[in-house]
Amino acid sequence: MSNSKSPNTGSALEVFKVFLKLGLTSFGGPIAHIGYFRKELLERRRWLSESQFSQLLVICQFLPGPASSQLGFALGLQRAGWLGALAAFIAFTLPSALLMFVFAALLPQLGGDTAASLVQGLKLVAVAVVADAVWGMAKNLCPDLSRRLMAVAAAALILLFDAAEAQLLVVAGGALAGYLYCNAETGSQSVLNIDYSSRTGFILLGLFGALLILLPLLASDSLAAIFYQAGALVFGGGHVVLPLLEQGVVGQGLLDKDTFLAGYGAAQAIPGPMFSLAAYLGAAADNHSLAGATIALLFIFLPGFLLLAGVLPLWNRVLASVALQRALLGVGAAVLGLLGAALYQPVFSAAVNSPATMAIALVGFAMLRLLQWSPLAVLGFCVGASFLL
């Protein structure tokens, strides 16, 4: 087995600083966040290998919960252990949780043209970032014809059957196709840097299941129970969790529908994870209290992090099996197909509606891919160009 590990010698403060920057600038939703993470942590800082990044991405796609936040948690864990994971979560989430209140108050007061230009610019940033991520990952995840065909098939199926269940089936199909058609050798993947035991992993998985059962039994209408269930049962990212949250907070009579939709509207224009909507909902459901916001925010992220942390120490066992590695190669191709489908729908289709917006997106992509400029510079260009339009 390969021993090409990135040394786990980073500090939690280093992780916090990097993820705070990402939390302030990562617009575009979970798919775009993957591109930001890859550009900043793999290409620029070399915190881990391409193989390790791909493995973490695959794991997070398999598990329920907020995929981009789980990936950030795992990247922090790889770099600086448990404190690094906690630092990554807090730094990446805190800006969006705070901005929820600011945007909810200010966005309706902006002029129609100003608000439209701002949102349009942020959408174009997402096009450039996701396109750059797909381009960069294609070489590693799909270097041969068989995996390229798997990726194309995965993208086509997702575009034809747009549902969270379809994503799970496509990933499972990728695993089967990889097992049948891909070649792998034991040791071809870099091992992950996990400094706790499988026993700890099983304890965390048991805690995940215990909370899922006990919280509704203790108080089914509590914020902890509502938001933990939503975070534990959602596949497919932030937008998919919205029906579960509406059923919980509106269905239980904690909020009216207009208040819920106002928070969702504000969440579209913020950087960072969509799950930060929980801070708005928790506060609004509890007389705008900080305690309500904190409980909702923690409990919507907790199940995904427990699952991820429970699975990670078991993952290196996968790398000892040639059959499982072959399946993993197919899953990687399927995940690239998912990203490619997301690049078209909804990222590209929602942002590019004229030759001018197409030109802005292409320049943004060139700034990332050819000039190697930072995503923050692309953000400034796309938003500024949108206002000029």
Secondary structure as GFF3:
##gff-version 3
##sequence-region A 1 389
A	DSSP	alpha_helix	12	25	.	.	.	ID=ss1
A	DSSP	alpha_helix	30	37	.	.	.	ID=ss2
A	DSSP	pi_helix	38	44	.	.	.	ID=ss3
A	DSSP	alpha_helix	50	62	.	.	.	ID=ss4
A	DSSP	alpha_helix	67	106	.	.	.	ID=ss5
A	DSSP	three_ten_helix	107	109	.	.	.	ID=ss6
A	DSSP	alpha_helix	112	141	.	.	.	ID=ss7
A	DSSP	alpha_helix	145	160	.	.	.	ID=ss8
A	DSSP	alpha_helix	164	181	.	.	.	ID=ss9
A	DSSP	alpha_helix	198	218	.	.	.	ID=ss10
A	DSSP	alpha_helix	223	233	.	.	.	ID=ss11
A	DSSP	alpha_helix	238	245	.	.	.	ID=ss12
A	DSSP	pi_helix	246	250	.	.	.	ID=ss13
A	DSSP	alpha_helix	257	267	.	.	.	ID=ss14
A	DSSP	three_ten_helix	274	276	.	.	.	ID=ss15
A	DSSP	alpha_helix	277	285	.	.	.	ID=ss16
A	DSSP	alpha_helix	290	315	.	.	.	ID=ss17
A	DSSP	three_ten_helix	318	320	.	.	.	ID=ss18
A	DSSP	alpha_helix	322	342	.	.	.	ID=ss19
A	DSSP	pi_helix	343	348	.	.	.	ID=ss20
A	DSSP	alpha_helix	349	351	.	.	.	ID=ss21
A	DSSP	alpha_helix	355	369	.	.	.	ID=ss22
A	DSSP	alpha_helix	375	388	.	.	.	ID=ss23
###
